[in-house]
Amino acid sequence: MLRQIMLKVKAKMTSWKLSLPCTKAEAEAIEHSDYFADWEMPPVLLANEPNEAQPDRWEIVVYSETPPDDALIAALHALAPSQSDAAPQIEELGDEDWVTMSQAGLEPIDAGRFYVHTPHFAPVVDKINFMIDAGLAFGTGQHATTRGCLLAIDALANEGMAFANILDLGTGTGLLAFAAHRIWPTARMTASDIDPVAITVSAENALTNAVPLGAGAGEVKLIVADGLNAAALAARAPYDLIIANILAQPLIDMARDVAAGLAPRGRLILSGLLVTQADAVADAYTAQGLTRLHDAAHGDWGVLVLARA
C-alpha cells in the first residue's frame, strides 16, 4: 500500500469493509467530498493507491459499522462512476480497529538518509527518522513521488548545498518540510497547503517529530495558502529552495508564480508528475528562465530538479 487519502478519521470499531477500484481523479475527489455529511452514521472513507507501477489504478474503501445496503453501494458507485457496473468487494471484519489495520499495511520508506514510518514500525539507527501517522492528508511518505523528493533533498545535501529560506508548497503532512529542516536546521522554513486539514495534520506531525514551529530562523511556519501568489507566501519570498510535490497540471499552471518566487541560484524540486509528463512540466519552468538540472524516475513517477541561473 503506497499512498492514502482518508476522510472522517476516527479510531472507531467497524464491522464491514467495501472496496471498489477507481481512477486517480476519483480517488483525489473524495478529499473534497461531503457525500455522507447528512448520514446519521456516516462511514469512514479511504482511498488507496495499491501499486505505484499502475499510477491511475486506485481503490476507494468504505468502512461501515452497519451491514452494507443499497444506499451505501450506490454511494460508492457515485464516488467511482468509472466502476458503475462493477460490484464492490465486501468483507465482514467483526470488531477490528480500521486505523490499526490501515497503518499496518504502510511499509516504511527508506530514502537516502531519511527513514519514514508509521507507529507500527520502529525507527532505525543512523537514519533521520520521521514517524508519520496515517491521517487525513496526502504525503505519508509511502508514495513514490514523496520518496523521490526525499532523495532529491538528500542529493542536494550531499552536494554541499546550503539554503536559508525554504518553501514546501503543498506540504500534505509536513514531511518534506521536516526533512529539509533536519538538513538545514537554521533555515527559515515555510510549509503551505491549500487544505486547512493538511496544515492541522502537519502541526500534529511536527509535535510528534519535535520539529519547532514558528516564523523565525530554525522554525517551520505552517500556512494555509493557494499557491505562491498568496500574500502570506509572497511576503516570505524569495526562496532559495522550493519543493512542490503536487500534480503535473497545477505545477504547469503555477510555473510563473513559482519561478518568480525562486531566488537567484535557487533550487526547485518538482514532483507529483508521471515520467511521461516531465518534459511538459520542465518546459513550463525553463520558459520562465530556469535550468533543468536533474531528472529521476521512481517507477512511473518523475522528479525534476531545476535552478535559477
Rosetta silent file (secondary structure, phi, psi, omega in degrees, C-alpha in Angstrom):
SEQUENCE: MLRQIMLKVKAKMTSWKLSLPCTKAEAEAIEHSDYFADWEMPPVLLANEPNEAQPDRWEIVVYSETPPDDALIAALHALAPSQSDAAPQIEELGDEDWVTMSQAGLEPIDAGRFYVHTPHFAPVVDKINFMIDAGLAFGTGQHATTRGCLLAIDALANEGMAFANILDLGTGTGLLAFAAHRIWPTARMTASDIDPVAITVSAENALTNAVPLGAGAGEVKLIVADGLNAAALAARAPYDLIIANILAQPLIDMARDVAAGLAPRGRLILSGLLVTQADAVADAYTAQGLTRLHDAAHGDWGVLVLARA
SCORE:     score description
SCORE:     0.000 S_00000001
   1 L     0.000  126.926 -168.640    0.000    0.000    0.000 S_00000001
   2 L  -109.127  -47.352 -174.229    1.645    3.208   -1.140 S_00000001
   3 E  -140.322  142.422 -176.405   -0.459    6.282   -0.768 S_00000001
   4 E  -134.133  148.113  167.317   -3.643    7.002    1.107 S_00000001
   5 E  -122.886  129.531  179.869   -6.309    9.645    1.374 S_00000001
   6 E  -123.382  145.650  172.497   -8.545    9.412    4.425 S_00000001
   7 E  -127.954  150.757  177.848  -11.711   11.193    5.410 S_00000001
   8 L    55.888   52.247 -176.418  -13.586   11.176    8.727 S_00000001
   9 L   -73.667  119.350  176.886  -10.657    9.671   10.585 S_00000001
  10 L  -144.638  141.400  175.114  -11.789    8.175   13.865 S_00000001
  11 L   -81.486   76.044 -173.594  -10.407    5.341   15.948 S_00000001
  12 L  -119.648  155.943  178.378  -13.732    3.562   15.876 S_00000001
  13 E   -81.021  138.875 -177.570  -14.717   -0.076   15.710 S_00000001
  14 E  -129.570  163.878 -175.825  -16.089   -1.178   12.389 S_00000001
  15 E  -122.048  -25.888 -173.584  -17.853   -4.221   11.045 S_00000001
  16 E  -135.206  143.827  176.653  -17.834   -4.039    7.254 S_00000001
  17 E  -126.125  127.687  175.450  -15.361   -3.103    4.548 S_00000001
  18 E  -118.918  134.652  178.133  -16.348   -2.303    0.958 S_00000001
  19 E  -134.179  146.616 -177.268  -13.760   -1.667   -1.741 S_00000001
  20 E  -147.992  131.535  175.893  -14.077   -0.678   -5.380 S_00000001
  21 E   -60.020  154.871  178.610  -11.420    0.158   -7.999 S_00000001
  22 E  -156.554  172.680  174.350  -11.333    3.763   -9.189 S_00000001
  23 L   -85.859  166.101  176.849   -9.242    6.229  -11.136 S_00000001
  24 H   -60.564  -41.548 -179.370   -6.719    8.559   -9.539 S_00000001
  25 H   -62.754  -40.407  178.647   -9.005   11.539  -10.223 S_00000001
  26 H   -66.587  -38.324  178.284  -11.919    9.810   -8.483 S_00000001
  27 H   -63.367  -44.568 -177.987   -9.689    8.963   -5.513 S_00000001
  28 H   -69.702  -25.598 -179.063   -8.482   12.544   -5.153 S_00000001
  29 H   -68.806  -22.894 -177.701  -12.040   13.868   -5.419 S_00000001
  30 H   -68.461  -20.557  179.034  -13.038   12.181   -2.147 S_00000001
  31 H   -60.101  -29.898 -177.527  -10.841   14.675   -0.279 S_00000001
  32 H  -109.634   11.620 -176.764  -13.455   17.326   -1.031 S_00000001
  33 L   -82.677  136.693  171.950  -16.496   15.060   -0.917 S_00000001
  34 L  -118.625   31.909 -172.780  -19.303   15.717    1.549 S_00000001
  35 L   -57.318  -37.718 -175.147  -21.382   12.861    0.210 S_00000001
  36 L   -99.324   13.587 -173.997  -22.002   11.361    3.650 S_00000001
  37 L   -60.037  -33.387 -175.914  -22.389   14.645    5.530 S_00000001
  38 L   -96.259    3.139 -179.244  -26.106   14.137    6.154 S_00000001
  39 L   -76.654  139.488 -179.705  -25.919   10.455    7.053 S_00000001
  40 L   -64.968  -40.191  176.764  -26.844    9.630   10.632 S_00000001
  41 L  -124.682   78.876 -175.821  -23.999    7.063   10.838 S_00000001
  42 L   -65.563  140.751  176.508  -21.520    8.146    8.152 S_00000001
  43 L   -76.376  169.244  173.633  -18.973    5.546    7.081 S_00000001
  44 E   -91.396  133.543 -173.011  -15.235    6.066    7.083 S_00000001
  45 E  -115.405  133.679 -175.254  -13.899    6.793    3.606 S_00000001
  46 E  -143.097  141.696  172.963  -10.406    5.899    2.400 S_00000001
  47 E  -122.923  133.726 -179.791   -8.613    5.877   -0.950 S_00000001
  48 E  -119.006  146.448  164.338   -5.526    3.750   -1.619 S_00000001
  49 E  -106.447   99.640 -171.341   -3.010    3.589   -4.421 S_00000001
  50 L   -73.558  -24.990 -171.189   -2.076   -0.089   -4.136 S_00000001
  51 L  -143.559  113.800 -178.184    0.605   -0.252   -6.833 S_00000001
  52 L   -65.964  -18.756  178.344    2.931    2.579   -7.897 S_00000001
  53 L   -75.165  -12.213  177.309    3.514    0.786  -11.224 S_00000001
  54 L  -126.141   75.748 -167.348   -0.132    1.477  -12.102 S_00000001
  55 L   -66.983  -13.109  177.655   -0.477    5.146  -11.133 S_00000001
  56 L  -103.975    4.940  179.860   -4.056    5.553  -12.368 S_00000001
  57 L  -106.218  100.073  177.698   -5.435    2.455  -10.653 S_00000001
  58 E  -111.038 -178.184  171.973   -6.619    3.361   -7.186 S_00000001
  59 E  -144.876  144.328  173.444   -9.350    1.984   -4.984 S_00000001
  60 E   -99.981  133.052 -179.592  -11.969    3.533   -2.751 S_00000001
  61 E  -122.371  135.442  177.223  -12.579    1.769    0.540 S_00000001
  62 E  -121.045  129.715  173.448  -15.523    2.333    2.866 S_00000001
  63 E  -107.704  128.552 -174.659  -15.636    1.134    6.465 S_00000001
  64 E  -131.402  143.069  176.168  -19.116    0.898    7.956 S_00000001
  65 L   -81.220  -11.770 -179.156  -20.486   -0.022   11.365 S_00000001
  66 L  -120.116  153.965  179.222  -23.644   -1.367    9.752 S_00000001
  67 L   -57.473  141.263 -177.928  -24.112   -4.022    7.060 S_00000001
  68 L   -65.335  135.210  177.025  -23.910   -2.502    3.571 S_00000001
  69 L  -118.127 -176.238 -177.126  -27.238   -1.715    1.969 S_00000001
  70 H   -61.283  -35.356 -178.128  -28.280   -0.481   -1.461 S_00000001
  71 H   -66.117  -40.563 -179.695  -27.791    3.161   -0.431 S_00000001
  72 H   -69.089  -40.937  178.468  -24.175    2.589    0.630 S_00000001
  73 H   -65.737  -39.188  177.218  -23.350    0.641   -2.526 S_00000001
  74 H   -64.144  -37.467  178.141  -24.987    3.359   -4.636 S_00000001
  75 H   -65.047  -40.183  179.016  -22.883    5.976   -2.828 S_00000001
  76 H   -63.186  -41.571  177.000  -19.728    4.013   -3.557 S_00000001
  77 H   -66.722  -33.542  177.857  -20.626    3.872   -7.240 S_00000001
  78 H   -67.127  -32.492  178.055  -21.334    7.608   -7.198 S_00000001
  79 H   -76.707  -24.415  178.758  -17.825    8.210   -5.854 S_00000001
  80 L  -128.328   70.937 -176.171  -16.333    5.954   -8.550 S_00000001
  81 H   -61.794  -21.101  177.677  -18.545    6.457  -11.624 S_00000001
  82 H   -67.166  -15.102 -178.966  -15.981    4.701  -13.811 S_00000001
  83 H  -115.552   32.848 -173.931  -16.994    1.498  -11.978 S_00000001
  84 L   -61.882  -24.048 -179.704  -20.753    1.980  -12.118 S_00000001
  85 L  -100.041    1.397 -176.873  -21.270   -1.564  -13.397 S_00000001
  86 L   -95.659  144.136  176.947  -18.814   -3.251  -11.046 S_00000001
  87 L   -87.773  131.344  178.247  -19.785   -4.934   -7.795 S_00000001
  88 L   -68.443  152.303  172.138  -17.769   -3.804   -4.776 S_00000001
  89 E   -80.047  129.199 -175.901  -15.803   -6.321   -2.779 S_00000001
  90 E  -119.650  130.902 -177.918  -17.495   -6.726    0.607 S_00000001
  91 E  -134.441  130.866  174.937  -15.785   -8.117    3.677 S_00000001
  92 E   -87.714  125.126 -172.831  -17.125   -8.599    7.192 S_00000001
  93 E   -99.949  -24.445 -171.314  -14.450   -7.552    9.661 S_00000001
  94 E    76.945 -154.548 -177.514  -16.003   -8.060   13.047 S_00000001
  95 E   -90.835   81.936  179.672  -14.757   -5.843   15.881 S_00000001
  96 E  -126.133  147.877 -179.275  -11.475   -4.607   14.431 S_00000001
  97 E   -85.193  111.409 -175.173   -9.865   -1.170   14.565 S_00000001
  98 H   -68.179  -28.789  177.145   -9.616    0.043   10.947 S_00000001
  99 H   -62.936  -46.428  177.930   -6.979    2.659   11.810 S_00000001
 100 H   -60.839  -43.931 -178.967   -4.687   -0.077   13.116 S_00000001
 101 H   -62.029  -44.256 -175.848   -5.421   -2.242   10.098 S_00000001
 102 H   -68.599  -40.249 -179.248   -4.717    0.520    7.587 S_00000001
 103 H   -70.764  -29.645 -179.595   -1.466    1.616    9.211 S_00000001
 104 H   -62.610  -23.829 -179.488   -0.207   -1.950    9.490 S_00000001
 105 L   -89.777   -3.033 -178.876   -0.087   -2.049    5.688 S_00000001
 106 L   -90.827   99.097 -179.370    2.005    1.104    5.325 S_00000001
 107 L   -69.840  148.418  175.874    5.564   -0.086    4.932 S_00000001
 108 L   -61.635  157.993  175.325    8.378    2.285    5.980 S_00000001
 109 E  -116.418  130.467 -179.457   10.184    4.226    3.303 S_00000001
 110 E  -111.305  111.382 -175.231   13.966    4.293    3.203 S_00000001
 111 E  -134.571   98.112 -178.917   15.258    7.249    1.142 S_00000001
 112 L    61.407 -124.938 -179.939   18.894    8.185    1.489 S_00000001
 113 L   -82.754   -2.041 -174.852   19.470    9.453    4.993 S_00000001
 114 E  -102.454  146.138  175.821   15.722    9.501    5.725 S_00000001
 115 E  -138.528  118.508 -175.467   13.507    6.786    7.191 S_00000001
 116 E  -115.641  130.167 -175.634    9.739    7.364    7.409 S_00000001
 117 E  -146.967  158.785  172.732    7.488    5.010    9.308 S_00000001
 118 L   -87.427  174.694 -179.748    4.088    4.735   10.978 S_00000001
 119 L   -62.047  -13.023 -179.180    3.745    3.914   14.703 S_00000001
 120 L   -78.974   -7.147 -178.179    3.697    0.213   13.791 S_00000001
 121 L  -124.610  149.796 -179.097    7.389    0.286   12.916 S_00000001
 122 L   -87.635  152.449  172.721   10.439    1.182   14.975 S_00000001
 123 L   -65.786  163.676  179.346   12.979    3.844   13.997 S_00000001
 124 L  -116.014  154.678 -179.379   16.347    2.710   12.666 S_00000001
 125 L   -74.828  147.440  174.774   19.830    3.631   13.803 S_00000001
 126 L    66.729   25.872  174.519   21.945    6.055   11.737 S_00000001
 127 L  -130.390  157.809  168.630   18.956    7.497    9.873 S_00000001
 128 E   -85.997  108.564 -172.890   16.908   10.678   10.178 S_00000001
 129 E   -95.419  140.503  170.743   13.660    9.140   11.368 S_00000001
 130 E  -130.592  131.274  174.834   10.158   10.547   10.996 S_00000001
 131 E  -102.276  112.291 -178.810    7.063    8.955   12.466 S_00000001
 132 L  -116.236  113.875  178.891    4.059    9.939   10.323 S_00000001
 133 L   -71.319  143.883  170.721    0.684    8.653   11.437 S_00000001
 134 L   -59.572  133.572 -173.722   -1.802    7.645    8.755 S_00000001
 135 L  -155.582 -155.926 -171.494   -4.127   10.617    8.546 S_00000001
 136 L   -79.960  -19.806 -167.424   -6.215   12.975    6.526 S_00000001
 137 L  -106.678  165.700  173.928   -3.605   14.428    4.218 S_00000001
 138 L   -69.516  166.566  165.518   -1.501   13.347    1.285 S_00000001
 139 L    85.579   37.922  179.463    2.170   12.579    1.548 S_00000001
 140 L   -69.273   -4.269 -179.006    2.541    9.925    4.230 S_00000001
 141 L    98.010   -5.389 -177.020    5.898    9.080    2.677 S_00000001
 142 L   -88.350  -17.880 -175.725    4.688    5.881    1.073 S_00000001
 143 L   -84.141  147.254 -174.944    4.162    7.303   -2.388 S_00000001
 144 H   -59.311  -33.580 -178.442    6.956    7.191   -4.967 S_00000001
 145 H   -69.763  -37.401  176.922    6.891   10.945   -5.519 S_00000001
 146 H   -65.253  -42.826  176.763    7.408   11.678   -1.834 S_00000001
 147 H   -61.404  -40.793  178.663   10.291    9.222   -1.759 S_00000001
 148 H   -62.318  -39.538  178.016   11.722   10.880   -4.859 S_00000001
 149 H   -66.820  -39.688  176.755   11.591   14.294   -3.203 S_00000001
 150 H   -61.242  -40.893  178.258   13.325   12.944   -0.106 S_00000001
 151 H   -67.044  -34.962  177.608   16.072   11.538   -2.316 S_00000001
 152 H   -67.455  -40.542  175.428   16.365   14.889   -4.126 S_00000001
 153 H   -61.681  -44.317  178.458   16.747   16.700   -0.785 S_00000001
 154 H   -59.325  -41.979 -179.188   19.335   14.118    0.225 S_00000001
 155 H   -65.767  -40.816  177.474   21.230   14.659   -3.038 S_00000001
 156 H   -62.272  -38.899  177.209   21.330   18.452   -2.573 S_00000001
 157 H   -64.706  -40.073  179.262   22.730   17.926    0.903 S_00000001
 158 H   -65.443  -27.021  177.231   25.358   15.545   -0.499 S_00000001
 159 L   -78.697   -5.166 -179.244   26.351   18.265   -2.994 S_00000001
 160 L    82.158   16.520  179.310   27.052   20.600   -0.092 S_00000001
 161 L   -68.064  146.049  177.117   24.198   22.965   -0.937 S_00000001
 162 L  -128.386  135.293 -177.962   23.109   25.393    1.788 S_00000001
 163 L  -130.356  144.145 -177.189   19.732   27.097    1.951 S_00000001
 164 L  -113.854  -18.183 -176.484   18.450   29.834    4.237 S_00000001
 165 E  -143.586  107.701 -168.108   14.822   30.286    3.138 S_00000001
 166 E  -121.907  142.133  177.034   12.879   27.163    2.115 S_00000001
 167 E  -126.023  129.189  168.433    9.292   26.553    0.970 S_00000001
 168 E  -104.929  103.688 -173.360    7.425   23.247    0.872 S_00000001
 169 E   -93.146  116.445 -173.563    4.497   24.094   -1.419 S_00000001
 170 L    79.880   58.298 -164.878    1.567   21.695   -0.964 S_00000001
 171 L   -72.392  -25.110 -179.012    3.040   20.161    2.150 S_00000001
 172 L    68.119 -106.115  179.058    0.416   17.468    2.906 S_00000001
 173 L   -93.363   -0.417 -178.563    1.635   16.007    6.202 S_00000001
 174 L    90.077   -3.008 -170.557    4.618   18.343    6.514 S_00000001
 175 H   -58.068  -47.235 -176.311    7.114   15.548    5.862 S_00000001
 176 H   -67.805  -35.321  175.240    9.222   17.234    3.160 S_00000001
 177 H   -63.764  -41.811 -179.913    9.415   20.445    5.170 S_00000001
 178 H   -64.961  -39.928 -179.653   10.549   18.467    8.197 S_00000001
 179 H   -63.408  -45.737  178.200   13.171   16.644    6.135 S_00000001
 180 H   -63.185  -36.834  178.772   14.591   19.911    4.787 S_00000001
 181 H   -63.425  -37.889  179.353   14.582   21.351    8.301 S_00000001
 182 H   -65.505  -34.175 -178.493   16.685   18.450    9.573 S_00000001
 183 H   -78.516  -42.011 -177.811   19.286   19.076    6.856 S_00000001
 184 L  -121.673   74.307 -168.804   19.326   22.877    7.129 S_00000001
 185 L   -68.947  -15.468  178.731   18.216   23.455   10.743 S_00000001
 186 L   -95.810   -2.273 -178.938   18.972   27.197   10.805 S_00000001
 187 L   -71.631  155.074  169.385   16.929   27.971    7.678 S_00000001
 188 E   -85.305  120.939 -172.372   13.616   29.781    7.754 S_00000001
 189 E  -113.551  133.695  174.988   11.120   27.140    6.652 S_00000001
 190 E  -121.468  134.113  175.992    7.627   27.649    5.237 S_00000001
 191 E  -127.531  120.765 -175.424    5.160   24.800    4.641 S_00000001
 192 E  -125.175  156.578  174.140    1.910   25.639    2.895 S_00000001
 193 E  -155.908  147.810  177.588   -1.163   23.809    1.691 S_00000001
 194 L   -70.751  -22.144 -175.117   -4.484   24.827    0.198 S_00000001
 195 L   -97.541  117.905  178.317   -6.242   22.430    2.593 S_00000001
 196 H   -59.220  -31.009  178.604   -6.564   23.562    6.234 S_00000001
 197 H   -61.667  -40.243  178.784   -6.796   19.908    7.296 S_00000001
 198 H   -61.160  -38.276  179.923   -3.318   19.313    5.902 S_00000001
 199 H   -69.340  -37.632  175.253   -1.954   22.177    7.982 S_00000001
 200 H   -62.845  -45.416  178.099   -3.606   20.778   11.110 S_00000001
 201 H   -61.614  -41.747  179.823   -2.127   17.359   10.382 S_00000001
 202 H   -62.124  -40.266  178.668    1.292   18.949    9.751 S_00000001
 203 H   -63.251  -41.060  177.532    1.168   20.712   13.100 S_00000001
 204 H   -65.616  -40.843  179.182    0.406   17.430   14.860 S_00000001
 205 H   -68.362  -33.019  176.193    3.204   15.686   12.988 S_00000001
 206 H   -62.179  -42.989  178.429    5.605   18.493   13.865 S_00000001
 207 H   -62.829  -43.903 -179.657    4.855   17.948   17.543 S_00000001
 208 H   -61.073  -37.113 -173.786    5.338   14.188   17.187 S_00000001
 209 L  -102.967   15.073  175.578    8.691   14.637   15.456 S_00000001
 210 L    56.553   42.013  176.568    9.997   17.510   17.630 S_00000001
 211 L   -96.483  122.255 -176.865   10.017   19.983   14.749 S_00000001
 212 L   -72.117  132.670  177.584    9.898   23.582   16.046 S_00000001
 213 E  -102.670  142.949  179.709    7.055   25.701   14.695 S_00000001
 214 L   160.452 -176.247 -174.575    7.300   29.449   14.295 S_00000001
 215 L  -104.961   -0.465 -173.447    8.143   32.245   11.884 S_00000001
 216 L  -101.322 -175.581  176.896   11.833   32.678   12.557 S_00000001
 217 L   -62.658  137.890 -179.203   15.104   31.079   11.521 S_00000001
 218 L    80.609    8.734 -178.547   15.282   27.432   12.522 S_00000001
 219 L  -128.354  158.664  178.364   11.494   27.151   12.678 S_00000001
 220 E  -107.168  122.440  177.736    8.732   25.886   10.373 S_00000001
 221 E   -97.958  120.555  179.504    5.889   28.271    9.578 S_00000001
 222 E   -96.172  128.139 -174.160    2.653   26.493    8.575 S_00000001
 223 E  -135.495  132.570  168.841    0.402   28.492    6.240 S_00000001
 224 E   -83.860  117.382 -175.630   -2.919   27.803    4.524 S_00000001
 225 L  -157.068  147.397  179.243   -2.388   29.254    1.051 S_00000001
 226 L  -104.922   78.346  175.698   -3.400   28.661   -2.547 S_00000001
 227 L    88.504  170.139 -174.454   -0.129   28.986   -4.437 S_00000001
 228 L   -73.278  -10.111  175.156    2.777   31.409   -4.344 S_00000001
 229 L   -80.444   -5.641  175.553    0.628   34.355   -5.320 S_00000001
 230 L   -66.209  138.848 -173.911   -0.916   34.188   -1.841 S_00000001
 231 H   -58.594  -39.358 -176.665    0.138   37.204    0.208 S_00000001
 232 H   -65.575  -32.570  178.009    1.425   35.142    3.135 S_00000001
 233 H   -82.861  -39.806  179.016    3.815   33.205    0.879 S_00000001
 234 H   -61.025  -33.465 -178.420    4.818   36.174   -1.279 S_00000001
 235 L   -67.099  -23.418 -178.740    5.790   38.077    1.868 S_00000001
 236 L   -99.814   -1.152  177.675    8.387   35.438    2.746 S_00000001
 237 L   -77.365  163.888    0.334    9.845   35.184   -0.784 S_00000001
 238 L   -81.910  153.144  179.791   12.255   34.855   -2.472 S_00000001
 239 E  -102.978  139.537  177.629   13.028   31.269   -1.504 S_00000001
 240 E   -92.083   -7.789  168.569   16.352   29.663   -2.276 S_00000001
 241 E  -143.930  125.153  174.110   14.789   26.177   -2.203 S_00000001
 242 E  -121.751  130.382  176.100   11.213   25.373   -3.212 S_00000001
 243 E  -115.729  125.669 -179.326    9.812   21.841   -3.011 S_00000001
 244 E  -135.742  101.641  177.446    6.476   21.207   -4.742 S_00000001
 245 E  -106.325   87.156 -172.319    5.112   17.656   -4.765 S_00000001
 246 L  -124.369 -112.044  175.955    1.681   18.294   -6.256 S_00000001
 247 L  -143.502  159.514 -172.646    0.391   17.209   -9.688 S_00000001
 248 H   -58.934  -51.442 -174.689    1.608   17.941  -13.204 S_00000001
 249 H   -65.510  -45.060  174.184   -1.101   20.355  -14.359 S_00000001
 250 H   -59.119  -37.029  177.028   -1.102   22.515  -11.210 S_00000001
 251 H   -61.963  -41.802  177.605    2.697   22.671  -11.429 S_00000001
 252 H   -64.817  -44.450 -178.355    2.417   23.892  -15.022 S_00000001
 253 H   -62.583  -32.183 -176.401   -0.283   26.407  -14.096 S_00000001
 254 L   -94.561    6.251 -171.807    1.832   27.817  -11.256 S_00000001
 255 H   -55.242  -45.271 -177.425    5.112   27.954  -13.189 S_00000001
 256 H   -63.154  -46.132 -178.264    5.248   31.743  -13.467 S_00000001
 257 H   -66.721  -42.930 -178.655    4.477   32.341   -9.787 S_00000001
 258 H   -65.486  -45.592  179.509    6.822   29.605   -8.547 S_00000001
 259 H   -61.735  -39.186  179.207    9.693   30.752  -10.765 S_00000001
 260 H   -65.498  -27.285 -179.153    9.177   34.357   -9.649 S_00000001
 261 L   -86.709   -0.940 -178.144    9.404   33.240   -6.022 S_00000001
 262 E   -95.047  130.290 -177.389   12.741   31.469   -6.504 S_00000001
 263 E   -72.063  159.026  172.155   15.865   33.402   -5.554 S_00000001
 264 E   -53.606  135.775 -176.863   18.894   33.740   -7.846 S_00000001
 265 E    66.218   13.707  178.126   20.898   30.486   -7.776 S_00000001
 266 E   -74.827  165.196  178.998   17.930   28.865   -6.035 S_00000001
 267 E  -118.696  148.377 -177.568   16.893   25.251   -6.483 S_00000001
 268 E  -131.786  124.426  175.628   13.463   23.850   -7.300 S_00000001
 269 E  -109.031  121.952 -178.948   12.292   20.253   -6.684 S_00000001
 270 E  -120.486  135.674  174.176    9.129   19.279   -8.552 S_00000001
 271 E  -154.755 -172.208 -169.999    7.215   16.013   -8.315 S_00000001
 272 E    91.167   12.848 -175.026    3.731   14.533   -8.365 S_00000001
 273 E  -121.500  149.592  173.910    4.153   14.024  -12.096 S_00000001
 274 E   -75.449  155.550  176.762    4.429   10.984  -14.319 S_00000001
 275 H   -56.057  -37.149 -179.719    7.658   10.406  -16.235 S_00000001
 276 H   -69.496  -14.078  179.108    5.643   10.988  -19.411 S_00000001
 277 H   -99.644   -4.501 -171.634    4.674   14.444  -18.085 S_00000001
 278 H   -61.636  -42.850 -178.163    8.186   15.512  -17.097 S_00000001
 279 H   -63.506  -42.107 -179.420    9.035   17.319  -20.333 S_00000001
 280 H   -64.098  -41.480  178.476    5.831   19.352  -20.305 S_00000001
 281 H   -66.844  -47.142 -179.528    6.375   20.392  -16.689 S_00000001
 282 H   -60.973  -40.396 -179.939   10.046   21.182  -17.247 S_00000001
 283 H   -60.329  -36.938  179.727    9.243   23.207  -20.372 S_00000001
 284 H   -63.046  -31.839 -177.979    6.857   25.389  -18.367 S_00000001
 285 H   -89.502  -35.656  175.546    9.694   26.282  -15.989 S_00000001
 286 H   -66.541  -27.846  174.946   12.509   26.644  -18.490 S_00000001
 287 L   -66.283  -18.277  177.286   10.225   29.105  -20.284 S_00000001
 288 L   -97.147   11.309  175.170   10.460   31.166  -17.082 S_00000001
 289 L    95.320    6.092  179.212   14.242   31.207  -17.219 S_00000001
 290 E   -88.805  158.093  179.835   15.038   28.169  -15.071 S_00000001
 291 E  -108.839  131.619  178.509   17.584   25.499  -15.992 S_00000001
 292 E   -80.235  115.971 -174.992   16.713   21.800  -15.907 S_00000001
 293 E   -97.760  -53.552 -172.628   19.438   20.096  -13.857 S_00000001
 294 E  -139.777  146.218  169.826   18.399   16.552  -12.956 S_00000001
 295 E  -122.226  148.016  172.595   15.618   14.062  -13.658 S_00000001
 296 E  -141.868  147.417  177.896   14.869   10.919  -11.686 S_00000001
 297 E  -119.282  135.964  175.845   12.300    8.183  -12.201 S_00000001
 298 E  -128.796   93.725 -169.384   10.712    6.102   -9.469 S_00000001
 299 L    66.835 -130.397  178.704    8.523    3.627  -11.258 S_00000001
 300 L   -85.613   -2.214 -173.541    6.215    5.652  -13.490 S_00000001
 301 E  -100.434  144.270 -177.461    6.720    8.774  -11.388 S_00000001
 302 E  -116.679  156.710  173.923    9.252   11.512  -12.038 S_00000001
 303 E  -130.562  132.043  178.090   11.153   14.097  -10.005 S_00000001
 304 E  -114.048  140.710  170.668   12.680   17.232  -11.543 S_00000001
 305 E  -120.826  123.308 -179.764   15.384   19.448  -10.082 S_00000001
 306 E  -124.259  167.412 -179.241   15.752   22.887  -11.673 S_00000001
 307 E  -141.214  151.372  169.076   17.792   26.001  -10.871 S_00000001
 308 E   -94.274  128.614 -177.646   17.651   29.727  -11.407 S_00000001
 309 L   -64.515    0.000    0.000   20.883   30.934  -13.018 S_00000001
